[in-house]
Amino acid sequence: MARLKVTQKKSAIGGSQPQRNTLRTLGLKRIGDIAVKEDRPEIRGMVAKVAHLVAVEEVE
């Protein structure tokens, strides 16, 4: 199964609480943190909610 490499690029300061919670759920705490997650619809949905804060790459 494909995997997604999610990197936090911007701060969550000033963002809404649900956006902050989504970053935490993805495993991101600070700028520069990287999380590798399975490419599932649930993860894609979370990434879409915070797309302006993260960068996403597909990895094997």
C-alpha positions in Angstrom: 0.0 0.0 0.0 1.2 3.5 -0.8 2.3 5.8 2.0 2.1 9.6 2.4 5.0 11.7 3.8 3.4 14.7 5.5 5.6 17.6 6.6 4.4 20.6 8.6 5.5 23.8 6.8 3.6 26.5 8.7 2.6 27.1 12.3 -0.8 26.3 13.8 -0.8 29.5 15.8 -3.8 31.5 14.8 -5.5 28.4 13.4 -8.8 27.0 14.7 -8.8 24.3 17.4 -10.0 21.6 15.0 -7.0 22.4 12.7 -4.6 22.1 15.6 -6.2 18.8 16.7 -5.9 17.5 13.1 -2.1 18.3 13.1 -1.7 16.5 16.4 -3.7 13.5 15.1 -1.4 13.3 12.1 1.6 13.3 14.5 2.9 16.8 13.8 3.9 19.1 16.7 6.1 21.7 15.2 7.4 23.1 11.9 9.6 20.7 10.1 8.1 17.6 11.7 7.5 14.7 9.3 5.0 11.9 9.7 4.6 8.9 7.3 1.1 7.6 7.2 -0.8 5.0 5.1 -2.6 6.4 2.1 -6.2 6.0 3.3 -9.3 8.1 2.8 -9.3 9.2 6.4 -5.7 10.5 6.2 -6.4 12.2 2.9 -9.3 14.0 4.5 -7.2 15.2 7.4 -4.5 16.4 5.1 -7.1 18.3 3.0 -8.3 20.1 6.1 -4.8 21.4 6.9 -3.4 21.6 3.3 -2.3 25.2 3.8 -0.1 24.1 6.7 1.5 20.9 5.3 3.3 19.5 2.3 2.5 16.0 1.1 4.6 13.5 -0.9 3.8 10.0 -1.9 6.5 7.5 -0.9 6.8 3.7 -1.4 
